[in-house]
């Protein structure tokens, strides 16, 4: 298993054990895994993002720590969060992260997430500049989410 996956799994387990809120020392965690603190930063910034329902606070220095909180959201809060986060344009990898979180939380089924993701791929986006594709992808993503959420009520 890749070190970043091991670190992420341990943090997820610690969050679960701490009922969704955790304060950890970056250096202590790095020592535990025999890696540099920047590896811990990488895992946190790439895996514990707002798109995945996390709030992260970080303090550097001698008494530095990282506080991670899993934010439970209602269906309506998810929709509002995604609308704000998607904005006018979104890349494919961000769509993947959003859909992964929606499936993980049970808001979407894994099948729904896969179908939506397929429809948002670069192959499905109109030809043209990246910005135009990302804008079309954002509009499509918001429309699909609106439909899914309205059916689940």
N, C-alpha and C positions, 0 to 999 in steps of 0.2 A: 504494500500500500504506500502511496506517495505521502511524504511528510505533511504536506498541507492538508490532506484528507484526514490524517490522524489528528492533527491539531484541531481541525474543524469539528471532528466527531467528539473529541474530548470537551471542547467548549460547549457543544450542543448538549452533551450529557450533564455537564456542570450546570448549565442553564436550567435544564429539566429538573435536576435535583434541588436547585435553588428557587424553583417555582417562577422562572421567567426573568429573574434579575440577578446579575452576577457582577461582582467587582473582582478583578484579578490583576496581579502584578505582571507586567509584560516581561520583566527580567526573570522572574521566578518561573514563568511558563516556558520561556526560552531555555532556561537551565534544565528544566524537566525533560525537554525534548532534545537537548544538546544542539540547539541552533542559535542563530543570532536573533535579537529582538525584532529586526526588520522582517524576518520571516513571519513572526506573530502578527506584525502590522499588516503584511500582505494578506494573510488569511482573513483577518478581521475586515479589512477594507474591501475585499473581494467577495466574501461569503456572508457577512453580517451587515447587509445594506438595508436602507429604508425600503427598497423594492421588495425585499424578502421579509419585511415586517420587524426590523430591528432598529433600535436607537442606540447609538454608540457615543460614549463620552470618553475622552482620552486626556490624561494629564501626563506630561513628560517630566523628567527630572528624577531626583533621588527618591521621592515618595510617589513616583508616577504609578498610575494604575489605568486600567481600562474598565469601564462600566458598560455592560451590555444588557439591554432590556428588550425582551420580546414583547411587542405591542399587540395584544389581541384586538382584532377589529371585527365589527359587525359587517354584514354584507354591504350595507349602504356606505359604511366608512371605507371598505375596500374599493368600491366603485369611485367614490370621491377621490381617494388616494391615487388610484390609477389614472383617473382623468387628469389630475394635477401633474402626476409624474410623467405621463406620456407626452403631454404638451403638443406642440405643433409638428414634431418629428420624433421618430424613435428608430433605433437600429435593431437589427434582428436579435443580437445577443441580449439586449435589454428586454425585448419581448419574451425571449426564452426564460429569463430570470423571473419576470412577472408571472408568467404562466406556470412555472415550476412552483412558485410560492402559492398560487391559487389552487393548484392541484394538491400540494402538500397540506394546505389548510383544510381541504375538503370543500372549498367553494366551487371548484370545478372538478369534474371527474378526470382521471388521467386521459381518457379517450377524448374528451372535449378539449383538453389542453393540447394534445397532439394534433388534432384537426385544426385548431386555431393557429397553432405554430406553423403548420404546413401552409396554411393560406397566407401567412405573413412572410414567407421566405422570399429571398431575393428573386427566385425564379417566378414567383407570383406577382412581384412588384413590377410596375411599368418600367420600360427601358428609359434610360436617361441619367441625369446626374444623381449622385448619391443623396443629396438634400431632397430632391424631388421624390425619390423612392421612399426615403424615410418619412416624408410628409404624407405620402399616400398610405404608407404602412400605419402611421399613427391614426389617420382617419378611419381606416378599415378596422384597426384594433379596437378603437373606442366604439364603433358601431356594433361589432360582434359582441363586445362585453355588455353593451346596453341590452342587446337581445337576450343573451344568456341570463343576465341578472333579472330581466323582466319576466322571463319564463320560470325562474326559480321562486318567485314570490307566492 
